[in-house]
Amino acid sequence: MSRCGDEPMHESLQEAFVGWICWLVARYQRLRRPGATITVVVVAAFGLVQVAKASDLPRESFWAHGHVGQWIYVALAAATTVLSLLVVLGYRARLKGQQERSRLEAAARGIVQVVEKNKNLSHDEIGVNIWVVHGRIKGLKRLERRAMVVASEREASPVTWVKGKGAIGRCWADDEPIFANLEELADRCPTREEWCKVPREQRFRFTWQEFEATRQYKAVLAVPLKAQVYGRWRVRGVLAIDVLAAGKGDEIKGIQHVGEFSGIKSTCQSVLSRGVED
């Protein structure tokens, strides 16, 4: 059992529901992908039906009004139209997403250079991630990674990043930079029993299992990225710097006040603002 038992029921339900929404969205996005299997199958079937109908196969009455053939033809025509539209919309969204991702990845690489220049940290000791608020329904929004710059590939953390969860979720919720020294927290809590004694907010609402899965991160600095929505500035993303080197977590403190960092942050906010306008 990984939970401590002090989690409010509505938060547990929210995370479970958001996880289910993510699963549905992933399946929907597969339908919108160019070359999606179901689209190919439906379009091919519709083509065969058109040939059969034009050739009166298996017989002319089969395609008459009110008969089975007509319903098959109409159903496949509708399915082909809908799936083709989804693919077109998916292709447009993919092009837009690639442009946004390209600019954010360039910004993340810039942050790595700023850290290396101003702090006693090398590229292989840090990682930079840019997260974007995804979803339209209040309470069901979550953070999704849009750009990542790391020295080597890492396994994705099994965490649903809702508002208030982890350093990045806290940054989103509080609309202010958050520094989390996770190495100190790990030293204080070597066991689940000691972990559960720590107040929920101090353990960033992590379950013990989630914390165990993120132990490679020694510290995290999360900085909010804002965009203007209906005349008001709202958090639309989070720029996060992870420290992987033991004993160097505090090195990252204050980097957000460096002039070069502020310039890159403004670039990220400009990219996210365009996404809101579109």
Secondary structure, DSSP 4 states (H G I P E B T S, - for coil): ----S-S-HHHHHHHHHHHHHHHHHHHHHHHHSTT-HHHHHHHHHHHHHHHHHHTT-S-GGGGSTTSHHHHHHHHHHHHHHHHHHHHHHHHHHHHHHHHHHHHHHHHHHHHHHHHHHHSS--GGGEEEEEEEEE-SSTTS-EEEEEEEEESS--PPP-----TTSHHHHHHHHHTS-EEE-HHHHHHH-SSHHHHHHS-TTTTTT--HHHHHHTTT--EEEEEEEEEEETTEEEEEEEEEEEE-STT-GGGGTTGGGSHHHHHHHHHHHHHHHHHHH-
